[in-house]
Every structure is written in structure tokens, then in C-alpha cells.
Amino acid sequence: MAHEQKKNILITGVTKGIGLAMTSWFAKNGHSVYGCGRNVDAIRKLNESEWASKSNFQSVDTSSAKGVQDWIKVVIEKAGSLDLVINNAAISGKPGPLWEISVEDFDKLIDINIKGINYVIHSVLPHMLEANKGVIINLSSGWGRSTAAGMAPYCCSKWAIEGLSLALAKDLPSPLACAPLNPGMINTEMLEGIFSEDASMSRTPEQWIQTAGPFLLSLDRSCNGQRLTAP
């Protein structure tokens, strides 16, 4: 990747799972990563990592509009402009029939999985439009294109992200782009919470990023409005 132009990449939910795998892989390959997560200790460790000299990480709750706005201001001050924005932060919630899911738990999931992505988009797009460049990738799921018993809130949120991404793509001028991405089945803490031991049959985030990383870096205007699936 030595010949490749280095990019400024913003990622939400960087403290574990595929968010951490993306952050580590991009940073180790010379790109500047601006990430956020809710775990203060994990964020501190990222800022102390050997490859963090060109990157910056902050503790941010993406369900807070002001928290996101304040974070993006800092990111733009440091980065100047962004080439790739990856909205990854999400929760799956506890599996179960919809009528057994509390209103509070449903609201929390929607606040993070849908509103949080909207807050990030609202905060970064004015800067991306001014710079006349950038790709926004919103992490979806197979359950953003199908459904499953016991997963109504999560399916609801990911179907919303598909619609949000595809509609936003119609509004964006070239060369900007937006697309939803189904990362596929990956052995993460979230998947383990849903499938228990069966999750171990899927790729680890570290295995996944070896093919997903180059794919993400290759995305440009041609992906605008496309339903993407990571290799």
C-alpha cells in the first residue's frame, strides 16, 4: 500500500469488534484515523498505541447530538478534511419478541443506531461539501435487507440505515458518495450475544479487515447509492 494516497478516515465505535480492527489496520497502513467510542479506558489505550501519532481518539456518546458536533469540530481542526467516514457504532439489543423489549431499550437502540448516524452525517457533510470530496459508509447488516425472529428493533434500525443511505445518495453532488455496507457475518461480541457459540464459525474482525480494508479504501463516487457487501 506504499503507493496509495494516505487518507483521513473517521470511524465511530472504535473500541472493539470491527471498529477496532478497521482502526488498527488503517492506522498501521499509514492513514490518519479519527475515532470515537464510549469506553474511556479503551480510548486512552488507543491514543497511547504505537501507531496513533497521526491519529486521534475521543470518548464520545454518538447518541448525543452536541457530543457529536463538538467532536467533529475537533476532528476538522486536526484533519482539515475527511476522505472516508465510516458510521460503525451500533448496538444489537437483547434478542426477544418485540412486545418483551422495553420502551427504554428500544429507544436506546434507535438513539445510537439511527440518530447517532444522522448526527455524524449532519456534522461532517458541510465540511465534505466545502472540500468537494468524501465517501460516507454507513454500516448496515444482513438484517438490514432481511429479517429474523427476536431481532425486530435491530432489523428496524438497519433497514432505516439502508433507506437513509440510499436516499442521501440521491441528494449528494459528485464526487461525494454515500452507501450502506453489509459487513457480513463476523465473530464479534455482538454476534456472540445473538448466536452464542455459533458465532465462532464466522471470521474474526482481524481476518475480515484483510479484504475489507482495501475494499473500503477503493470506494469512490461509483459506489454512490449502491447496496454494498464487504468481501
C-alpha positions in Angstrom: 0.0 0.0 0.0 3.0 2.3 -0.1 1.8 3.8 -3.5 -1.6 4.6 -2.1 -2.5 8.1 -1.2 -3.0 8.4 2.6 -6.4 9.3 3.8 -8.1 11.0 6.7 -10.7 8.5 8.0 -13.4 9.0 10.6 -14.8 5.9 12.3 -17.3 5.6 15.1 -17.3 2.7 17.6 -13.6 2.1 17.5 -13.0 0.4 20.9 -13.9 -3.2 19.9 -15.0 -5.5 17.1 -14.7 -4.4 13.5 -14.4 -0.8 14.6 -11.2 -1.6 16.4 -10.0 -3.9 13.6 -10.6 -1.1 11.0 -8.9 1.5 13.1 -5.8 -0.7 13.7 -5.5 -1.7 10.1 -5.9 1.7 8.6 -3.5 3.3 11.1 -0.9 0.7 10.7 -1.0 1.3 6.9 -0.3 4.9 7.3 -3.7 6.5 7.2 -4.9 9.0 9.8 -7.8 7.7 11.8 -10.1 9.9 13.9 -12.2 7.6 16.0 -14.7 7.7 18.9 -16.1 5.3 21.4 -17.8 5.3 24.8 -15.2 3.3 26.7 -12.9 5.9 28.2 -10.1 3.4 29.1 -10.1 1.9 25.6 -9.9 5.3 24.0 -7.0 6.2 26.2 -5.2 3.0 25.2 -5.8 3.8 21.5 -4.3 7.2 22.0 -1.2 5.6 23.6 -0.8 3.0 20.8 2.4 2.9 18.8 0.6 3.8 15.5 -1.5 6.7 17.0 0.9 9.5 16.2 -1.1 10.5 13.1 -4.5 9.7 14.6 -6.8 10.9 17.4 -9.4 9.2 19.5 -12.0 10.7 21.8 -14.7 9.3 24.2 -18.0 10.3 22.6 -21.6 9.1 23.0 -22.9 9.2 19.5 -26.5 9.3 20.8 -25.7 12.9 21.9 -26.1 15.5 19.2 -23.9 18.0 21.0 -21.3 15.4 21.8 -21.0 14.5 18.1 -21.0 18.1 17.0 -18.2 19.0 19.4 -16.2 16.0 18.4 -16.4 16.7 14.7 -15.3 20.3 15.3 -12.1 19.0 16.9 -11.6 16.4 14.1 -11.9 19.0 11.4 -9.5 21.3 13.2 -6.9 18.5 13.3 -7.6 16.8 9.9 -8.7 19.7 7.8 -10.9 17.5 5.7 -12.1 13.9 5.6 -11.8 11.4 2.8 -13.8 8.5 4.3 -16.4 8.5 7.1 -17.5 5.1 8.5 -20.5 5.0 10.7 -19.9 1.8 12.6 -21.2 2.4 16.2 -24.3 0.3 16.9 -25.8 -2.0 19.5 -27.9 -5.1 18.8 -30.0 -5.1 22.0 -31.2 -8.2 23.8 -32.9 -10.6 21.5 -36.6 -11.3 22.1 -40.1 -10.7 20.8 -40.8 -7.1 20.3 -43.5 -7.0 23.0 -41.0 -8.1 25.5 -38.5 -5.4 24.7 -38.9 -2.4 27.0 -39.6 1.0 25.5 -36.4 2.3 27.1 -34.3 -0.4 25.5 -35.9 0.2 22.1 -35.3 4.0 22.4 -31.7 3.5 23.3 -31.1 1.3 20.3 -32.7 3.8 17.9 -30.8 6.7 19.5 -27.5 5.0 18.8 -28.2 3.1 15.6 -30.1 5.7 13.7 -30.0 9.1 15.4 -26.2 8.7 16.0 -25.5 8.2 12.4 -27.7 11.2 11.5 -25.7 13.4 14.0 -22.4 12.4 12.4 -23.7 13.0 8.8 -25.1 16.4 9.8 -21.8 17.4 11.3 -19.4 16.2 8.6 -21.3 16.9 5.4 -21.0 20.7 5.4 -17.2 20.2 5.6 -17.2 17.5 2.9 -19.3 19.7 0.6 -16.9 22.6 1.1 -13.9 20.3 0.4 -15.8 18.8 -2.5 -14.7 15.3 -1.6 -15.5 12.3 0.7 -17.3 9.0 0.9 -19.8 8.1 3.7 -20.2 4.5 4.5 -23.0 3.5 6.9 -22.6 0.0 8.4 -25.8 -2.0 7.8 -26.3 -5.7 8.2 -27.8 -8.7 6.5 -30.7 -7.8 8.8 -31.0 -4.5 7.0 -32.1 -6.5 4.0 -33.9 -9.4 5.6 -35.5 -10.1 9.0 -35.1 -12.5 11.9 -37.3 -13.5 14.8 -36.4 -11.8 18.0 -34.4 -9.0 16.3 -37.2 -6.5 15.4 -35.5 -3.4 16.9 -32.2 -4.2 15.3 -33.7 -5.0 12.0 -35.7 -1.8 12.2 -32.6 0.3 12.7 -30.6 -1.4 9.9 -33.5 -1.1 7.4 -33.6 2.6 8.4 -29.9 2.9 7.6 -30.4 1.4 4.2 -33.1 3.8 3.4 -31.3 6.8 4.9 -28.1 6.0 2.9 -29.8 5.4 -0.4 -31.9 8.5 -0.2 -29.0 10.7 0.9 -27.0 9.3 -2.1 -29.6 10.9 -4.4 -29.0 14.3 -2.8 -25.2 14.3 -2.9 -23.4 16.1 -5.7 -20.4 14.4 -7.4 -17.8 13.5 -6.3 -19.3 12.8 -2.9 -20.8 9.5 -2.2 -22.8 7.6 0.4 -23.7 3.9 0.6 -24.8 1.3 3.1 -22.4 -1.6 3.7 -23.3 -5.1 4.9 -20.1 -6.3 6.6 -21.2 -9.9 6.6 -21.1 -12.4 9.5 -18.1 -11.6 11.8 -17.2 -13.2 15.1 -17.7 -10.1 17.4 -19.1 -9.6 20.9 -22.3 -8.5 19.3 -22.7 -11.7 17.2 -21.8 -13.8 20.2 -24.6 -12.2 22.2 -27.0 -13.3 19.5 -25.7 -16.7 18.3 -23.6 -17.8 21.3 -21.0 -20.4 20.4 -22.2 -20.5 16.7 -20.5 -17.1 16.2 -17.1 -18.8 16.3 -17.7 -20.2 12.9 -17.5 -16.7 11.4 -14.4 -14.8 10.5 -12.7 -12.7 13.2 -12.6 -8.9 12.7 -8.8 -9.3 12.1 -9.5 -11.8 9.3 -12.3 -9.7 7.9 -10.3 -6.4 7.6 -7.6 -8.0 5.4 -10.1 -8.0 2.5 -12.5 -5.3 3.7 -9.7 -2.7 4.3 -8.6 -2.5 0.7 -12.2 -2.6 -0.5 -13.1 0.4 1.8 -10.2 2.4 0.6 -11.1 1.8 -3.0 -14.6 3.3 -2.7 -15.4 6.4 -4.7 -18.4 8.1 -6.4 -19.1 4.9 -8.3 -20.4 3.3 -5.1 -22.9 6.1 -4.5 -26.4 4.7 -3.8 -25.2 1.1 -4.1 -26.1 -1.6 -1.5 -22.6 -2.8 -0.8 -21.4 -6.1 0.8 -17.9 -6.4 2.1 -15.7 -9.1 0.5 
